[in-house]
Amino acid sequence: ALAGVVTSGSALVDEPGTRTFWYYITYVQDACGNVGPVSNMTGGTLDYHLGDVDPVVALVHVGDNLVDLADVSDLGFHYGTTLVLNDPFNYLDVGPTTNFSPNARPTTDNKVQFEDLMMFAINYGVVSAPQMAARPVATSQVDEVALDIPSLPAVGQTFSVSVLLRSSGDVKGLSLQLAFDPAVIEPTGVEAGPLLMAQQAQSVALAPTRGGVDVALLGTDLAIVGDGEIARALFRVKSSGSPSIGLASIQARDAANRPITLGTASAPVAPRTPIATALGAISPNPIQTSTTIELSLRRESRISLDVFDLSGRHVAQLLRGTQPAGTRFVSWSGRGDGGAKLAAGMYVIRLEADGVSQARRVLIVR
């Protein structure tokens, strides 16, 4: 197909109406109509950003030349899906590419997983915080990962396995699979850790499989830096016994989507003082009799920890006053300020501290 004609002193920018991968050749024709030899074919080029899938117009994912939260949310909603022939969500399967770069031809693998996440993350065009905002600093030139596995709680209770990362600034995305005994424990989800939230850029933590943990920092040329808890894998205890939790597999990529070899840390890599103020895990959730709420403070701060119903009415004050830096755990019995048991339903626990406001929903069941 003729892309265009360039005359002496002019230039051509080709913008095809179809989103695909294009190859080009050129040839010269003189004023008499004599045609010169055809050039070598180019290596090919994309005319759109991989991951640019929203908005949808007439059921077609036309994109808007920007990979943003709408696109990443679409990916996250279908993350871990195995696709079939003519699957309506095939548009999310953009990786791996022929050379793993975001500019190469997608080869696809019929799964919505880590390879696709890396394409979305590298092409992501919005950073959520000022460029001068404080970020963690690397304390080592070694890139390592480790697991922090707690003692098993009682049957029916939930717990989290911390994924600890030491990154010198090379790791943009991380994908790992945990081994576990499914007769003893079952996965319930994944959430971001304080190190990921402290990067001052948009990020995601997703579960592609049962016991899988994928994290990525969104934005061109951005990578994770610092030491600490990058994510948490959440589990529920089904029966007594050894959970046999371990690291089955791991892969990491840099900002150009090139593989990185991660070592296994011989000692915990979490810092003594949290690098970010955050409202952490609430376990168990749903609540029958009581729950434990994790708080992290990066410095001494005045804090308030309160419970609200979904109408916004304040129902319980859990913690108020100045607290030292560090991690602490607050117990709550599911009762209001007057001591009476709260009715079954959804509630919001909100933390206000150190200029940070965070909230998590909890469900009370009776």
C-alpha positions, 0 to 999 in steps of 0.5 A, spaced: 500 500 500 502 506 498 504 510 504 505 517 500 510 521 496 515 525 498 518 530 493 524 534 494 524 539 500 518 535 503 517 530 508 512 525 510 509 522 516 505 516 515 499 515 520 495 509 518 488 508 520 489 501 522 492 500 529 498 494 527 505 493 525 508 496 519 514 495 514 516 500 509 520 500 503 522 506 499 524 507 491 526 513 487 522 515 481 525 521 476 521 526 472 521 521 466 518 516 470 524 511 471 524 507 477 530 506 481 531 499 485 527 498 492 530 499 498 531 494 504 525 493 508 525 496 515 525 492 521 517 494 522 514 499 527 508 500 531 503 505 530 500 505 537 502 504 544 501 497 547 496 498 552 492 503 549 486 500 550 481 505 552 476 508 550 471 503 547 467 506 541 462 502 538 465 496 541 472 497 538 478 499 543 480 505 539 485 508 544 486 515 545 494 515 544 495 514 552 496 509 557 493 511 563 489 508 569 483 506 565 487 502 561 491 499 567 484 498 570 481 494 564 488 490 565 487 488 572 480 487 572 481 481 567 488 479 570 490 472 570 485 470 565 486 465 559 484 467 553 480 462 547 480 463 540 476 470 538 476 472 546 473 479 547 479 480 551 484 479 546 486 486 546 489 485 553 494 480 550 500 485 548 506 481 550 511 478 550 513 482 543 518 479 539 524 482 542 520 484 549 521 491 548 514 495 547 516 497 540 516 490 537 511 486 534 506 482 539 507 475 539 501 474 544 501 467 549 493 467 550 494 469 557 493 476 561 499 476 565 506 479 567 508 479 560 502 484 558 503 488 565 510 490 563 508 493 556 502 497 560 507 499 565 513 501 561 508 505 556 504 508 562 504 516 561 502 519 568 506 520 574 502 521 580 506 525 584 511 531 583 518 529 580 521 532 586 517 528 591 521 524 596 523 517 594 526 511 598 534 510 596 538 504 595 542 502 600 546 496 596 548 495 589 545 488 590 538 486 588 535 481 592 528 478 594 526 474 600 519 472 604 517 473 611 513 467 613 509 468 620 507 463 624 500 460 622 494 462 626 488 458 628 484 455 623 479 460 619 484 466 620 487 470 615 495 472 615 500 475 610 506 473 607 511 479 606 515 479 599 521 483 601 525 486 596 532 490 596 533 494 589 538 498 587 534 501 582 534 496 577 527 492 578 521 495 574 517 489 575 517 483 579 513 476 578 513 470 583 509 464 584 509 461 591 509 454 593 504 452 598 500 446 601 493 447 598 490 442 603 492 447 609 492 454 606 488 457 601 490 464 597 485 470 598 489 476 594 495 480 594 496 487 596 501 492 595 507 493 600 509 500 603 516 500 599 511 500 593 507 505 595 513 509 597 515 510 590 511 516 589 509 513 582 503 509 580 504 502 581 500 495 581 500 489 585 496 483 582 495 476 583 495 472 576 494 465 579 493 462 586 499 464 590 502 468 584 504 475 586 506 480 580 508 488 581 510 493 577 511 501 577 508 504 572 511 510 567 517 510 562 524 509 565 521 508 572 524 503 576 523 501 584 528 503 588 529 501 596 529 496 601 523 493 604 516 490 603 514 490 596 507 486 596 503 481 601 500 475 599 494 473 603 492 466 605 486 463 609 488 457 614 484 451 612 486 446 617 492 444 621 499 442 619 505 445 615 503 450 610 510 449 606 510 456 603 516 457 599 518 461 593 517 456 587 519 461 581 521 468 580 522 473 574 524 480 574 525 486 569 528 492 568 525 499 565 527 496 558 523 489 560 530 486 560 531 480 565 534 481 571 537 476 576 535 477 583 539 473 589 535 470 595 537 474 601 540 471 607 537 476 612 531 480 612 531 486 607 525 490 611 528 496 614 527 497 621 523 504 620 518 503 615 519 508 609 512 510 608 506 511 613 500 507 611 494 503 613 496 496 613 493 489 613 487 488 617 486 480 619 481 477 619 477 480 614 471 479 615 470 480 622 466 475 627 469 477 634 475 481 633 481 483 628 488 486 628 489 492 624 497 494 622 499 501 622 506 503 619 509 510 621 515 513 618 516 518 623 513 520 630 506 523 628 499 525 631 494 520 628 487 518 628 484 511 627 477 511 626 471 507 624 465 509 620 459 506 617 458 507 609 453 513 611 460 516 613 457 516 621 463 515 626 462 509 630 468 508 633 475 511 635 481 506 635 487 510 636 488 517 637 494 521 639 502 522 638 505 515 636 513 514 635 515 511 628 515 504 627 510 498 626 504 497 631 498 492 631 491 495 634 486 490 636 478 492 635 473 487 637 467 490 632 464 494 638 462 502 637 464 507 642 459 505 647 461 498 647 455 495 644 457 490 638 456 493 631 451 491 626 453 486 621 455 490 615 460 494 611 465 499 615 470 503 613 477 504 618 480 510 616 487 513 618 490 520 618 497 521 620 503 524 617 499 528 612 497 521 609 489 519 609 488 512 608 482 507 608 480 500 608 473 497 608 472 491 613 466 487 613 462 485 620 459 478 620 455 475 626 
